[in-house]
C-alpha cells in the first residue's frame, strides 16, 4: 500500500493532460510530457531539466532558441511535471532509457544536448552509452561532480519509513522554500515557486523524489564525466557564481574531467543562470551552437 501523501490530491490522468500544453507519448515506463517547437529543419536542441523542477525551467531558453531557428525539444522527467510517476526505481537507468526512447520515437539522431543540474549526470550518462546521438554537450550548473549537499530534512528522509513520514508532514513547505535558494534574484522567487507547486498536487511526486534520492542520482558521477571527456565532444559549461545548490567550486572537478570544455561564469547569479539571466546566457548558447570549430 503506497504511503498516503495527503496534499497529493489529484490524479494525473487524461482529463488533466487535455488541459495543459505540449504533447504526450507512451514510452515503456509510462507517459512522457514533452514540447517540440521550432523549425522542423532546424538544428535539434534537447533540454534536460534537473532534480525536481520540471521543464518550465527552460521557458526563456526554448523561446530564444526557437526564435533563432532551432528545433527545440524539452520534456518532463518521470515523476515530475506532467509525466507519469511510475512505481519504479528512479535511477540513472530509468532516466537514460526515457531520453533514448523519446529521441527514437521522435526520430532524433544527431542532437545538441543540454543538461541542467541533475540533468548533467543524465546527459553525460546518455552520451557515455549512446555517443553517436550527440554532436555538442552543454552543461548548466551540473550535479554529479561531488555528492549534492542536502538539507538536514532531506538527509533524514532518505531513511525508509521515517522519510515517508517526514516528507508527508513537512516536505511540501520545505521543498517550496528550498527552491528559492536556486535564485540569486529575490524578485523571481514568488513566480518560480508558484509554477513549481503545480506538480506537487499530483499523486506520486514525493514517492518519485524519495526514490531519486535513494537510488544514487545525487551522488558523484565523476567516472562518467571522465569517460565522456575522452570522447572529445564539443562541450560548454555555464555556472552561476553564487550557486548555493551545486557550489561554483565544483566546476573545477568538471573541468578536470572534460578539460577541452569552454567555460562561462555568470556573475551575481544562482543555480539556474539560463532562467535568471537569459540576456547573458542566451548569446553564449547561440555562439557555441553555431561554432564550426568547437571545442
Secondary structure, DSSP 8 states (H G I E B T S, - for coil): -----TT--B---HHHHTTSSSEEEEETTEEEEEEEEE-TTS-EEEEE--SS--GGGGHHHHHHHHHTT-EEEEE--TTSTTS---SS--SHHHHHHHHHHHHHHTT--SEEEEEETHHHHHHHHHHHH-GGGEEEEEEES-S-SS-----HHHHHTTSTTHHHHHIIIIIHHHHHHHGGGG-S-GGGHHHHHHHHHGGGGBTTHHHHHHHHHHTTTTS--HHHHHHHHHHT-EEEEEEETT-TTTTGGGHHHHHHHSTT-EEEEESS--S-HHHH-HHHHHHHHHHHHH-SS--
